[in-house]
Amino acid sequence: MKTLLVTGGAGFIGANFVLQSIAQGLGVVNLDKLTYAGNLDTLSSLNGNDRHIFVQGDIGDRTLVARLLERHRPDAIVNFAAESHVDRSIDGPAAFIDTNVVGTLGLLECARDHWRSLDGDDRAAFRFLHVSTDEVYGSLGADGLFTEQTPYAPNSPYSASKAASDHLVRAFHHTYGLPTLTTNCSNNYGPFQFPEKLIPLIIQKALAAQALPVYGDGLNIRDWLYVGDHCTAIQSVLENGRVGETYNVGGNAERENIVVVKTICALLDQRRPMADGRKRESLITFVKDRPGHDRRYAIDSSKLQSELGWKPSQTFESGIAHTIDWYLANQRWTDRVTDGSYRMERLGA
């Protein structure tokens, strides 16, 4: 593949994917609405790079999407564009339906029409890859893993909207023959993540010696996936995945939330001790749990590993250390993305 249309490519995972794709020699047309979580600072290293074309716009703008497809004739569409924070979906679910469901439908219709206009090898090679989440599967008990056959049981407005978009992608493949691929990933972390999510939020609050909010009893479990590993998985699926298939992407790194927070505290204490000598673990404050908070997620990514040979390169220990070091070295980035409407306050209460 030579050229990709990447939607949501100024967000956390999308921007990391764009940076990786450009480094690999691909051309990227990057369509992003630039909501609060979209940040061009993340892509500043690409300024002046003629293989990166940024367009501000909405995936639901069918005229714009059709024009981009006709003009740039990408080999694939990779759809990251989404409202993605559970707490925000509790406060305002309508935006999640508008982008994640209606917007994805518009993008799919444009992709279908573009694909139908292609001939021969171009048509055979075209792909539509939809990036989704393990949250569509609901909540696990103490045992077991989510597989690609796990029934959908979304429990938040966010996960319900992503489940709907997954079903639309599947329907466009089976109804129209559109060559689709879907990935469902576990919790991502790493550089350039907007600090409303657990890991960057705790890093920033811990650096500021503020209370570290932990929902409920802190024993909710997530499988943590380093964003760079997620991006390489998407590349693998895009290049070699079987059309119409879904691939789960996990980091093999289940951790309780309280363990994640304590790990961050310990690493920051090593790197930047508090002036008064306190340990940052003393800042942990248990707060009222989030409504509908799923207890445990865990991904079985054996299909991806056995079929495509992918496996995560980072352990949780190496990935979280690298992430903390990145935030310590890039506080100006964090300051800029939090100088607007979001100031690390509690959402979704």
C-alpha positions in Angstrom: 0.0 0.0 0.0 1.2 3.5 -0.8 -1.5 5.9 0.4 -3.9 5.7 3.3 -6.9 7.8 4.3 -6.7 7.9 8.1 -9.7 9.3 9.9 -9.2 10.6 13.4 -5.5 10.9 12.8 -4.9 13.7 15.2 -6.2 11.8 18.2 -4.2 9.6 20.5 -4.0 6.2 18.6 -4.6 7.7 15.2 -1.7 10.2 15.5 0.6 7.5 16.7 -0.4 5.4 13.7 0.1 8.3 11.3 3.6 8.9 12.6 4.4 5.2 12.3 3.0 5.1 8.7 4.9 8.1 7.6 8.1 6.7 9.1 7.5 3.5 7.0 7.3 5.5 3.8 3.5 5.6 3.3 1.5 8.6 2.3 -1.3 9.7 4.6 -4.3 11.8 4.0 -5.4 12.6 7.6 -9.0 13.6 8.2 -9.8 14.8 11.7 -12.5 17.0 13.1 -10.2 18.4 15.8 -12.5 18.1 18.7 -11.0 18.5 22.2 -9.0 15.3 21.9 -7.6 16.1 18.4 -4.3 17.9 18.6 -2.0 19.0 15.7 0.9 19.5 18.2 1.2 15.7 18.1 1.9 15.8 14.4 4.2 18.8 14.5 7.2 16.7 13.4 5.4 16.2 10.0 5.2 19.9 9.2 6.4 20.4 5.7 6.3 16.6 4.9 4.6 16.3 1.5 3.6 12.7 2.4 1.2 14.0 5.1 -1.9 15.9 4.0 -4.0 17.1 6.9 -7.7 18.0 6.3 -9.9 19.3 9.1 -13.4 17.8 8.7 -16.0 15.3 9.8 -16.3 11.7 8.7 -20.0 12.4 8.4 -19.4 15.0 5.7 -20.0 12.8 2.7 -19.2 15.5 0.2 -15.8 16.1 1.7 -15.0 12.4 2.1 -16.1 11.6 -1.5 -13.9 14.4 -2.7 -10.9 13.2 -0.8 -11.3 9.6 -2.1 -11.6 10.8 -5.7 -8.7 13.2 -5.4 -6.2 11.0 -3.5 -7.4 7.5 -4.4 -6.1 5.8 -1.2 -5.3 2.1 -1.1 -7.2 1.8 2.2 -9.2 3.7 4.8 -8.3 3.3 8.4 -11.0 4.6 10.7 -10.0 5.8 14.1 -12.5 8.7 14.2 -14.6 8.3 17.3 -15.7 9.8 20.5 -13.9 7.5 22.9 -14.2 8.4 26.6 -16.7 6.4 28.7 -17.1 9.1 31.3 -18.0 11.7 28.6 -20.5 9.3 27.1 -22.3 9.2 30.4 -22.5 13.0 30.5 -23.5 13.4 26.8 -24.3 10.3 24.8 -25.7 12.1 21.7 -22.3 13.1 20.5 -21.2 9.4 20.6 -24.1 8.4 18.4 -23.5 11.3 16.0 -19.8 10.4 15.4 -19.5 6.7 16.1 -22.7 5.5 14.5 -24.0 8.1 12.0 -20.5 9.3 11.1 -19.3 5.7 10.5 -22.3 5.1 8.3 -21.5 8.1 6.1 -17.8 7.0 5.8 -18.9 3.4 4.9 -21.2 4.6 2.2 -18.5 6.8 0.7 -16.0 3.9 0.9 -18.5 1.6 -0.8 -19.1 4.0 -3.7 -15.4 4.6 -4.1 -14.5 0.9 -4.0 -17.2 0.2 -6.7 -15.5 2.8 -9.0 -12.2 1.1 -8.9 -11.0 -1.5 -11.5 -8.9 -4.6 -11.5 -6.1 -4.8 -9.0 -7.0 -1.5 -7.3 -10.4 -2.8 -6.5 -9.1 -6.2 -5.3 -6.4 -4.5 -3.0 -8.7 -1.9 -1.4 -9.4 -2.2 2.3 -11.6 -0.5 4.9 -10.2 -1.1 8.4 -12.3 -0.2 11.4 -10.7 0.3 14.8 -12.9 -0.6 17.7 -12.7 -1.6 21.4 -13.0 -4.6 23.7 -15.6 -2.7 25.6 -18.3 -3.9 23.1 -18.1 -7.3 24.7 -19.2 -6.1 28.1 -17.8 -7.3 31.4 -15.9 -10.5 32.2 -16.1 -12.4 35.4 -13.0 -13.5 37.3 -12.0 -16.0 34.6 -12.0 -16.2 30.8 -11.0 -13.9 27.9 -12.8 -12.1 25.2 -12.5 -13.8 21.8 -13.7 -12.8 18.4 -16.8 -15.0 19.0 -17.7 -13.4 22.3 -21.3 -12.0 22.1 -21.6 -8.2 22.2 -23.0 -6.9 25.5 -22.1 -3.2 25.7 -22.8 -1.5 29.1 -22.0 2.2 28.4 -23.3 4.7 25.8 -19.7 4.7 24.4 -19.4 1.0 24.0 -23.0 0.8 22.7 -22.1 3.3 20.0 -18.9 1.4 19.1 -20.9 -1.9 19.0 -23.3 -0.3 16.5 -20.5 0.9 14.3 -18.9 -2.6 14.3 -22.2 -4.1 13.2 -22.5 -1.5 10.4 -19.0 -2.5 9.2 -19.9 -6.2 9.2 -23.2 -5.4 7.4 -21.4 -3.5 4.6 -19.1 -6.4 4.0 -21.9 -9.0 3.9 -24.4 -6.8 2.1 -22.2 -5.0 -0.4 -19.0 -7.0 -0.5 -17.0 -4.0 0.8 -13.6 -5.5 1.8 -13.6 -4.7 5.5 -11.4 -5.5 8.5 -12.2 -4.8 12.2 -9.8 -4.7 15.2 -11.0 -4.7 18.8 -8.3 -3.6 21.2 -7.8 -3.5 24.9 -6.9 -0.3 26.9 -4.2 1.7 25.1 -1.6 3.9 26.8 1.6 5.7 25.7 2.8 9.0 24.3 0.3 11.7 23.2 -2.7 10.4 25.2 -5.2 13.1 26.2 -5.1 13.4 30.1 -8.7 12.4 30.7 -7.7 8.7 30.6 -6.4 6.9 33.7 -2.7 6.7 33.0 -1.9 10.3 31.8 -4.4 11.7 34.3 -2.7 10.0 37.2 0.8 11.0 35.9 -0.3 14.7 35.7 -2.0 14.8 39.1 0.8 13.0 40.8 3.3 15.4 39.4 1.2 18.3 40.8 0.9 16.5 44.2 -2.9 16.5 43.8 -5.3 13.8 45.0 -5.2 10.7 42.8 -8.8 9.6 42.2 -9.4 5.8 42.0 -13.0 4.7 41.2 -14.7 2.3 43.6 -12.4 -0.2 45.3 -9.8 0.1 42.5 -10.0 -3.6 41.7 -11.4 -3.2 38.2 -9.1 -5.0 35.8 -8.0 -4.0 32.3 -5.7 -5.5 29.8 -3.1 -2.7 28.9 -1.8 -2.4 25.4 1.1 -0.1 24.5 0.0 2.2 21.7 3.0 1.4 19.5 2.2 -2.3 19.6 -1.4 -1.5 18.7 -0.3 0.4 15.6 1.9 -2.4 14.4 -1.0 -4.8 14.9 -3.2 -2.6 12.8 -0.5 -2.5 10.1 -0.4 -6.3 10.2 -4.1 -6.7 9.8 -4.3 -4.1 7.1 -1.6 -5.8 5.0 -2.4 -9.5 5.7 -5.7 -9.8 7.5 -8.5 -11.9 5.9 -11.2 -9.8 4.4 -14.4 -9.7 6.5 -12.6 -10.9 9.7 -12.3 -9.4 13.1 -9.0 -9.5 15.1 -8.7 -8.9 18.8 -5.6 -6.9 19.9 -4.4 -7.3 23.5 -1.3 -6.5 25.5 -1.2 -9.7 27.7 -1.0 -7.3 30.6 -4.0 -7.5 32.9 -3.7 -5.2 35.9 -6.1 -3.9 38.6 -6.5 -0.1 38.4 -5.1 0.3 41.8 -1.9 -1.6 40.8 -1.6 0.7 37.7 -1.9 3.8 40.0 0.6 2.5 42.5 3.1 1.6 39.8 2.9 5.1 38.4 3.5 6.5 41.9 6.5 4.4 42.5 8.1 5.2 39.1 7.5 8.9 39.6 9.0 8.8 43.1 12.1 7.3 41.6 12.4 9.8 38.9 11.1 13.0 40.5 10.7 12.7 44.3 8.3 15.0 46.0 9.9 18.0 47.7 8.4 17.2 51.1 9.6 13.6 51.0 6.2 12.0 50.9 5.4 9.0 48.7 2.9 9.7 46.0 0.9 6.6 47.0 -0.3 8.7 50.0 -2.2 10.9 47.4 -4.5 8.0 46.4 -8.1 8.8 47.1 -11.0 6.4 46.5 -14.0 8.1 44.9 -17.5 7.0 44.0 -17.5 4.5 41.3 -18.5 5.3 37.7 -22.0 4.2 36.8 -22.0 0.9 35.0 -18.3 0.4 35.5 -17.4 -3.0 33.9 -15.4 -5.1 36.3 -12.9 -6.8 34.1 -11.7 -6.9 30.4 -9.2 -9.3 29.1 -8.3 -10.0 25.4 -7.4 -13.3 23.7 -5.3 -12.1 20.7 -4.2 -15.6 19.7 -6.0 -15.4 16.3 -3.9 -12.3 15.5 -0.7 -13.9 16.8 -1.2 -17.3 15.0 -2.5 -16.0 11.7 -0.4 -12.9 11.3 2.6 -13.5 13.6 2.0 -10.3 15.6 2.8 -10.1 19.3 3.3 -7.1 21.7 6.9 -5.9 22.0 6.3 -4.1 25.3 5.5 -5.6 28.7 3.4 -3.4 31.0 6.5 -2.7 33.0 8.6 -1.5 30.1 5.7 0.3 28.4 4.6 2.3 31.5 8.2 3.3 32.2 8.6 4.6 28.7 5.3 6.4 28.9 6.2 8.1 32.2 9.5 9.2 30.7 7.8 10.6 27.7 5.4 12.7 29.8 8.2 14.0 32.0 10.1 15.1 28.8 7.0 16.6 27.2 5.2 18.6 29.8 4.7 21.5 27.3 2.6 19.2 25.1 0.4 18.3 28.1 0.1 22.0 29.2 -1.1 23.0 25.7 -3.7 20.3 25.4 -5.1 21.1 28.9 -5.3 24.9 28.6 -8.9 24.8 27.2 -12.2 23.5 28.5 -10.8 20.3 30.2 -8.7 20.8 33.4 -8.5 17.2 34.6 -11.8 17.4 36.5 -14.1 14.4 37.2 -16.4 13.5 34.3 -19.3 11.0 34.2 -20.2 11.1 37.8 
